[in-house]
Amino acid sequence: MAIDAFADGRLRRAGELFDRVVRDYPDWAEAWNKRATLAYVEGRDAQAVADIARTLALEPRHFGAIAGFGQICLRHGREGEAKAAFRAALAINPHLAGIRALLDELAARSAPLH
């Protein structure tokens, strides 16, 4: 239900449901990650980072959470941290084509002009 509400753009309802899920199942890493994603979409980056930290405490190899942290870093102009996060996510799951493309784009932007 929470994922459906999120997909349908009913963000307030999705938030209520994700809050309930993390309260009822505090050891479920994916619930924390979904709530982090919602917080990111809503621009609540501090909450997203806190939920990502909880996700990674429960599942250190959660490549989606690591990539999400990279997106937050990028949004705040912290390209070095973003690149490190994206590389870490790719080390776990090398099939993240969107993250690989983003990392390539960041590398191209910072490459010296000849």
C-alpha positions in Angstrom: 0.0 0.0 0.0 2.8 2.5 0.9 4.6 1.8 -2.4 1.3 2.2 -4.3 0.6 5.5 -2.6 4.1 6.7 -3.4 3.8 5.6 -7.1 0.5 7.4 -7.3 1.9 10.6 -5.9 0.0 10.4 -2.7 3.1 11.3 -0.7 1.5 12.2 2.6 -0.3 8.9 2.7 2.9 7.1 1.6 4.8 8.8 4.4 2.2 7.7 7.0 2.4 4.2 5.8 6.2 4.0 5.7 6.3 5.5 9.2 4.0 2.7 10.4 6.1 0.0 8.6 9.4 1.2 10.1 7.8 1.4 13.6 6.3 -2.1 13.3 9.3 -3.7 11.5 12.3 -1.7 12.7 14.8 -4.4 11.5 13.5 -4.3 7.9 16.2 -2.4 5.9 14.1 -2.0 2.8 11.4 -0.2 4.7 13.9 2.4 5.9 15.2 2.7 2.4 11.8 3.4 1.0 11.1 6.0 3.6 14.5 7.5 2.7 13.5 7.7 -0.9 10.3 9.5 -0.1 12.2 12.0 2.1 14.6 12.6 -0.8 11.8 13.2 -3.2 10.2 15.6 -0.8 13.6 17.5 -0.4 14.0 16.4 3.3 17.6 15.4 2.9 18.5 15.3 6.6 15.7 12.8 7.1 16.7 10.8 4.0 20.3 10.6 5.3 19.2 9.4 8.7 17.0 6.7 7.1 19.9 5.7 4.8 22.1 5.4 7.8 19.6 3.1 9.4 19.2 1.1 6.2 23.0 0.6 6.0 23.3 -0.3 9.7 20.9 -3.1 8.9 22.2 -4.0 5.5 25.7 -2.6 4.8 25.6 -3.8 1.1 22.3 -2.0 0.3 23.5 -0.5 -3.0 20.3 1.5 -3.5 20.8 3.3 -0.2 24.4 3.9 -1.0 23.5 5.3 -4.5 20.8 7.4 -2.8 23.3 8.9 -0.5 25.4 9.8 -3.6 22.4 11.5 -5.1 22.0 13.6 -1.9 25.7 14.5 -1.9 25.4 15.5 -5.6 22.4 17.7 -4.8 24.4 19.5 -2.2 27.5 20.0 -4.5 29.6 17.4 -2.8 30.8 15.7 -5.9 33.7 13.9 -4.3 31.5 12.2 -1.8 28.9 11.5 -4.5 31.5 9.8 -6.7 32.7 7.7 -3.8 29.2 6.6 -3.0 28.4 5.8 -6.6 31.7 3.8 -6.9 30.8 1.9 -3.7 27.3 1.1 -5.1 28.8 -0.1 -8.4 31.3 -2.3 -6.5 28.3 -4.1 -5.0 26.1 -4.1 -8.1 28.0 -3.4 -11.3 24.7 -3.5 -13.3 23.5 -0.1 -12.2 23.6 1.5 -15.6 22.1 4.8 -14.5 24.7 5.2 -11.7 27.5 4.2 -14.1 26.3 6.8 -16.6 26.1 9.5 -13.9 29.6 8.7 -12.7 30.9 8.9 -16.2 29.2 12.3 -16.6 30.7 13.6 -13.4 34.2 12.4 -14.6 33.7 14.1 -18.0 32.7 17.3 -16.3 35.8 17.4 -14.2 38.2 16.3 -16.9 40.7 19.0 -18.0 40.1 20.5 -21.4 42.9 19.9 -23.9 
